[in-house]
């Protein structure tokens, strides 16, 4: 387990460097040439801002006024593209083609990395910064349509574990309001490293995906709760952590694979709070947990340590379950209805082989590989879209 955790942490670190725009050692590269001049403002821009733009080749073009700067670069996907200055002190630069979907980026002005004032801000890499959505061929599933709309609401609650007020978000389907006597299943959905509880609703478009799926009859209505898996600390504890103990038998009973007590917050505080304050079906067959990257690792550890709590499990770019850890786990096998594992096509996580191996020992295991994407939000949007159609049925 330690080797798996270290390998996944290394993967997250490498891919986060590219996606989150962290400082890198790579040199600047010249702006690409021969762009198709059909650039349009990105849908993630602030109101009435023309830049950044994206063209049909999926190139990103940024622009900023910085008359006294000596060098400006567009920092996206692990590269810094040189921008050029005109006579008015306005810098413009264009990236190479990007994968479809959402990307964090920033501008590098005389060596300082700063957000682009033209884009909306998103939380990633442990800070608020710029993000851009590159149009995708399949973006209809996360595009707002004229269908019954649910809501995503802020939630504040007292945690007995951290002895503090905590914050999360809850998605309530439209039927939660139109059918006031009905109770619903719940999915507990976790973000990745460097992100927070805003990620799934903002970058992931969770509410839009669910509204569309429900309207099309592809998913049953259910509630989704999203919390911060990185900031759970007991009184007196310091520093960031991942949350989630090692599964039993890995480094000792209940030994912690990561440093913070998010598992205890989820089990002792979040689930009871949700089941008290919302109309939910408060039993194992109507609970699911899923997460992306670090959140997938949390899901793995928490579900193993609490084998009768969740019936449906989803791991998106967060590793896989191994047959040897589930083969003789009678409690997990008795209550589990689905194991779903996914990753991007540019990742190599072996989810198809893992699912097949689990099927051979009697589990309802599914795998999904997102075409032509890596460790990024388009992979995870597609993963949620696939996973949501399989659960609570």
PyMOL commands that set and color helices and strands:
alter all, ss='L'
color gray80, all
select helices_A, chain A and resi 2-20+139-142+174-178+199-202+206-215+262-277+284-286+294-305+323-326+330-335+351-359+377-388
alter helices_A, ss='H'
color red, helices_A
select strands_A, chain A and resi 28-29+40-41+53-54+60-65+72-76+79-82+84-85+90-94+101-109+112-114+121-124+127-134+151-159+164-172+185-190+222-227+287-292+312-316+338-344+365-370
alter strands_A, ss='S'
color yellow, strands_A
deselect
rebuild
show_as cartoon
